[in-house]
Amino acid sequence: MKKSSLVVALPALVLSGLLLSGCGMFRSHKSWDTAKQESPLEIPPGLDTPAASDALVIPPPGANNPTSSGATASVGGASGVIADGFVLSDSVDNAYRRVGQALDGGDVGKVTAHDDAAHTYTLSVVAAPARKRGFFSRLFHRGGNADEAGTAAREVQVTVSSSGSASEVRAQGPAAAVAKVVDTLKSKLGS
């Protein structure tokens, strides 16, 4: 071997040995030994989790009995039958009369029947279901409106009952129709 190749090969070998060893001489040794435990985070007094004991109210037995039209609450599906309502600070007879006056305007739907003894109204409401067409449906089906198919008349039953010193107004029927009836009655009756 020539002397010039040895001069080049020896430093190259030493340099490659240092690179392959990971340059351990430049690292700090056992820095985790000097680490200290931080104190745990403390939650301020006002930011505690709220009580969840009243989160799920269990209805009384028999609350899901069928009405005179045979409607009961169903679980699942967007077209399920629901019940929703609000409270008026008025007597049952006055609240029934006020609800009747609000429904007579015809803004919500047509009153098909009423029972003065049971304080109920039966309405025929035209309400489209709250559905939004998906991306591909909008992309590939440009003709027609997808919501027009669901605008058939739906039957909603409005009942006024006593709730302590006030009156409770409840609507029962398909979800979109009940939402329309309850929102309209709330705005007209100031509830």
C-alpha positions, 0 to 999 in steps of 0.5 A: 500500500502506498503511503498516500492511500494510508493517509487518506484511508486512516482518517476516513476510517476514524471519521466513519467510526465516529459517525457510526457510533452516533457521536456519543461524546456530544450527548448529555448523559442521563438528563432524565435523572435530574428531572423533577416532578411538577405539581398536579394541575388544580381545578379552580373552584368555579370550574367543577363539573356540573351535577348530572343527576337531573340530566335524564328525567325518567317519565312517569309510568304510563306516559307513553300510552296511545292517544285516541288516534292511536299515536305513541312515541316511537324510537328511531327514524326521522319520521317518528312521532314525538310530543313537545310543548310549553307552559302558559301561566293561565287557567286551562279554559283560558289557555284552551281558548287562546290556543284555539284563537291562535290556530283559527288564523290558519297559519299553522294548519287546518283545524280538523276536529276539537274536543272542548271537554278534553281540551284537544285540537286535531290539526292537519299540518303541511310540514316538510321533514327537516332533511338535507340532501347529501353531497352526491344526491345534490351532485347527480340529481339536479332536477326537482326538489328533494323536500317536495316529496315529504310535504304531505299533510300530517296530523298533529294533536294539541292538548291543553292540560293543567300543570299546577297553577298554570296550563301545559300545551302539548303537541303530538305527531310527526317531528317536523309538524310538531316543531312547526305547531309549537314554534308558531303557538309560542310566538303567537301566545308569547311563551 
